[in-house]
Every structure is written in structure tokens, then in C-alpha cells.
Amino acid sequence: MNILAIEPYYSGSHKAFLKGLEKHSSHKVIPIKLNYKGWKWRMHGDSVTLAELTSQVEEEIDILMTSSMANLPAFLALTNPRFAFTPKIMYMHDNQFTRPLPATENRDMTYCYINYLSMLSADMLLFSSQFHLDDLLEALPGFLDNYPDDKHYNTVDQIRAKSVVMHPGLDLKYFDKEPDTRFQNERPRIVWNQSWQFDRNPAMFFRVLNRLNDIDLKFDLILAGDSKHGKPEEFERAWKRYGDQIIHFGYVDDKSVYSKLLHSGDIVVSTASYEFFCIPILEAIYCGCHPLVPNTLHYPELIPEPLHNPLLHAPVLYENEDELFYHLKNLLEGKTKPLPKATLKNINKHLDWSRGYRKFDKLFEKMKK
């Protein structure tokens, strides 16, 4: 089959997903993609560019797949009638209804409405986690309350009925090339490898580190992750306070360097206040970093329940800032032990693209029947 994959925002998790699907699917994936700059324009007005690029695709298309950054109704109108009877899938990497916003920014309902109409136009919606799906469905009635007349609450059920949770594939086998070096560490290494943006709550992360440092606990830091969109002041202050303890600071372009860093880390921490699916945390876990992550968001569904609070090793989930502090303190003092790497690798190896592609291919084949 030929699958046309429309991606107006080719960056981050969107890019990783499309590259993985294109590489591993047994079907031919034909990508039409734009770069990530100016996401509002990409979502609001770039259907014209996407339609023009699509007109150059000569193959017969069996499945149309778009991401949640696409304006699907506009794209269909501009390419009509080519995809009128083609099954349409939208992969919901994110959504505009619950996407966290800085305190200085108000939610623009225009982009919520684009998401809403696009979801109604698709035949099937794929969500990156159960948390993401539940969160969106809970938010939709509040969005519809803004309608001045008929609220169309029935559309929530329509969206629910065609929604499926389909975790994205991960390129985990790549990390098998690199040996572990954490046994060489003079001090435990704490890893931050997520985005540096406000919704990952770096302020809480560094508050906890400062408390640990104030009681003279020794550790080194790997501060990686996407820092392309600016460095919050918390990271700048950390550079001044922990300069001689920082093994790495900033975005890592080279994947082999990134893999080396993860294989040298002991603990990976997430203090995210909101996210739909965090690929970097799962990569660090696979490489053997013991995770300390919130008992919220998508983490309880991705980490097997017996590991949430294992008897013989350190906990994985925490409830609040104080609990994170004590879990980290106990690990650094050696009062608790990190989970073995073999256990950590098993947590999400089923998501590797070498296995994960099958569920997408089965879905495509089912939709084409």
C-alpha cells in the first residue's frame, strides 16, 4: 500500500515518528513535510503548500495520514476530489485544547477549532497515550461550551468512538551499540534529557538538586535535551552553581554522543507538569538510567505496576517534590538500589520500531479493507 504522510511540523517527536514509520513499515510511506518554524502558520495556513507538494505525488494513495498539526479540512478542500474516498488517519502527537501555555499567553481558540474540525474530518484518531486521549475527551465539553447556540456535545462521542491509543515507536536498538560506562563514575550522574521549556518544570528539578547540594550530597549532572528554544534562567543559575559537576550542558546534535551520555547516567529525572509522551525519558530508561518520574501523566501506564514501588529497589514514581527529594537522597546515599539494567530495558523494549511497526501496518491494512 501507499501511505501519504502529511507533516506540517517536522521536528521533535513528529519527526522521530515519521522517520521510524517510513523506515520500518512494510508499506510505502510517502512523506510530505515542512520544517517546525512558525508552528501557528504551519497549522493555520500552510495547507496551500502541502496541497501543492502533494500534487507532485503520482502514486495512487491508499491511506492518508496526517499529524495533529495539520488543518485536515483545508487540505482536503484544496486537494479535492483526490482523497474524497481515501481512509484518513490523524496521529495525535499533541492537541491545542490542553497544551500547556506560559503564564503570559492566553489560549487561542482558533487553533482548538482547527484541531476539532480536523478530528471530525478524520476516519480514525491515534493517540500517543491513554492519558492524552482521556485528557482531551475531558477538555472537549468545555471547549464546546463556547459555542453561542447548539453546543454539538454529541461530537465528543463521535471523536471517542474513532479514537485508539497507539504509542509511537521508538528507535531503541540504536542504543545497543554503546557499552555502559556508569561503573566508571566517581559520583552518581543525574540526567535531564528533556526539553528545557517551562512545562517540564525545570524550576522544581533544580530546587530538589539545591536541597541535595545543601546537605553536601555528591553528584554530577548531564543537562541535555532540546535547548534550541532558549535557556530558562534555572539552567543559567545551575551552570554557575554546578559548573564543575556538569558533564554536559545543552542540546546534543550527534546521536552517538547522546547515547554515550545516557549510558554513563545513573538516574534520569522528570519533573514535567504536563506532556503527552516523553521519548527521551524512555530512551534513558532503556539505556539503564533509573527513572524518577511523576505518578501522573502517561508514566503509570508506560511503566509496569510492579515497578512503581518495588520491594528490593528504589521507587520509580513519586507523588510530590518532597518525595522526589527523599527518593533521590536515598539513591545518592546508597540506602536504596537502582533497578538493574536488564529490568529497565524490558520496560519499553516492546515499543521499539522493530516490533512496533506491526501494529501500524495491521491498522493500515484493516482500514483499507
Secondary structure by P-SEA (a helix, b strand, c coil): cbbbbbbccccaaaaaaaaaaaaccccbbbbbcccccaaaaaaccaaaaaaaaaaaccccccbbbbccccaaaaaaaaacccccccbbbbbcccccccccccccccccaaaaaaaaaaaaaccbbbbccaaaaaaaaaaccccccccccccccaaaaaaaaabbbbcccccccccccccccccccccbbbbbccccccccaaaaaaaaaaaaaaacccccccccccccccccaaaaaaaaacccccccccccccaaaaaaaaaaccbbbbbcccccccaaaaaaaaacccccccccccccccccccccccccccccccccaaaaaaaaaaaaacccccccaaaaaacccccccccaaaaaaaaaaaaac
